[in-house]
Amino acid sequence: MLTILGFVMIATFLVLIMMKKMSPIAALVLIPALFCVFVGKGAHLGEYVLEGVGNLAPTAAMLMFAIVYFGVMIDVGLFDPIVRGILRFCKADPMRVVVGTAVLAAIVSLDGDGSTTFMITVSAMYPLYKRLKMSLVVMTGVAATANGVMNTLPWGGPTARAATALKVDAADIFVPMIPALAMGLVAVFLLSYALGLRERKRLGVLSLDEVLEKETADETVLVGAGGGEERTSLIKKATGGSGPGAGAVGAGAGADASNDPDDDGFQALDPHRATLRPKLYWFNAGLTVLLLTAMIMEWLPIPVLFLLGAALALTVNFPHMPDQKARIAAHAENVLNVTGMVFAAAVFTGVLTGTGMVEHMADWLVGAIPEGMGPHMGLVTGLLSIPLTYFMSNDGFYFGVLPVLAEAVQAHGVSTLEIARASIAGQALHMSSPLVPAVYVLVGMAKVEFGDHTRFTVKWAVLTSLVVLGAGILFGII
């Protein structure tokens, strides 16, 4: 009964948010609370929720101060050169913009933290997507899938969990998987290329030469709204300058971003904004590099690092108290949305774990595997990792399900390392799971509905995971 209720609870949650019948926060709280009563454990709801909140509190703290830190870095102009560099590469060609999103997300993912990756990627790319009227779910889908493949780095989480759960060396899992993961990354780049071509077909081939010339003259870039015939367009479609792509970028210098309520994202790139701190650029760059290095080297827990980093960034860049309060207030909405979602997810995970649903679901899945599949458990584990790491937390899968799978194959001559390697194949999909706090950073900053992101991303992320798994089998790694 717990197995059935567990699957029904997850399915109910996904259906309601994808159909936009409930907000994610409401669904994460109310649905598990209702199912907790159904299983007769309503009296323990408070206990489950508090345990879930306690487990996710460090993550919420990390996200809170990470949003403040990177928000301040955006305010003071740290990422402006990155945006201008990507703008020059992309030249307002939708195909290049989407490929640039995948490349940027993959590079930034080297720090091993999904939230950081999404904050930097969205900060750099959001103005371009809005400016060119491109689909924002393309940005979130490509960024999440690229980060999912890169999340398999030993310091990213899943590989370390698999190594810990099965008592093997993380390097023995990751290093042989590099060719398969590289194929997964190639698949993401090919996907971004195909999606970019689709966006190019929809919007037309664009040119930003005049904008770049204007930037050279007066350092004005991406200021002001586009999208209206009443403004002078600097972009021409290759097919003649009419249609949905025409007017996608509006007048250049002097345009007022506040005139268009949809262009709130462009104001962050105003080269004349009062929050810029050009004299402190190298201090802020050095602080960010130091912070990311400390994260990779694990000098301190990540929440502590971001807490210290945010406090230092605010103090140095905005020494006056009113300015510090203004910066915190400016990013309060993002902080509230993201941390609120994390604590709501704590209710969901707390009930799943506390009621025993996760354990029963895992046992049922293992028991449903036919005896004849024993010699092919590497393939089975890889296939199971795709849905299970989506419907469960990584902790639930790697510490709950994976040891059971590894034990079940001992008699069939399948090595523990093969099972461990296969278990990380589903991470491309995992990063879009409603149980991953970082995905709420992504959709929140991109102003995309979680249901829209899910509908668009799942099929491409599953395909990427299958590429990783298939390459692993083809190369004899799994």
Salt bridges, closest charged atoms under 4 A:
GLU47 OE1 - HIS44 ND1 3.44
ASP75 OD2 - ARG327 NH1 2.90
ASP75 OD2 - HIS331 NE2 2.75
ASP80 OD1 - ARG273 NH2 3.06
ASP93 OD2 - ARG200 NH2 2.64
GLU199 OE1 - ARG202 NH2 2.85
GLU215 OE2 - ARG84 NE 3.45
GLU215 OE2 - ARG88 NH2 3.51
ASP264 OD2 - LYS447 NZ 3.85
GLU371 OE2 - HIS412 NE2 3.61
ASP395 OD1 - ARG161 NE 2.55
ASP452 OD2 - LYS20 NZ 3.08
ASP452 OD1 - ARG455 NH2 2.33
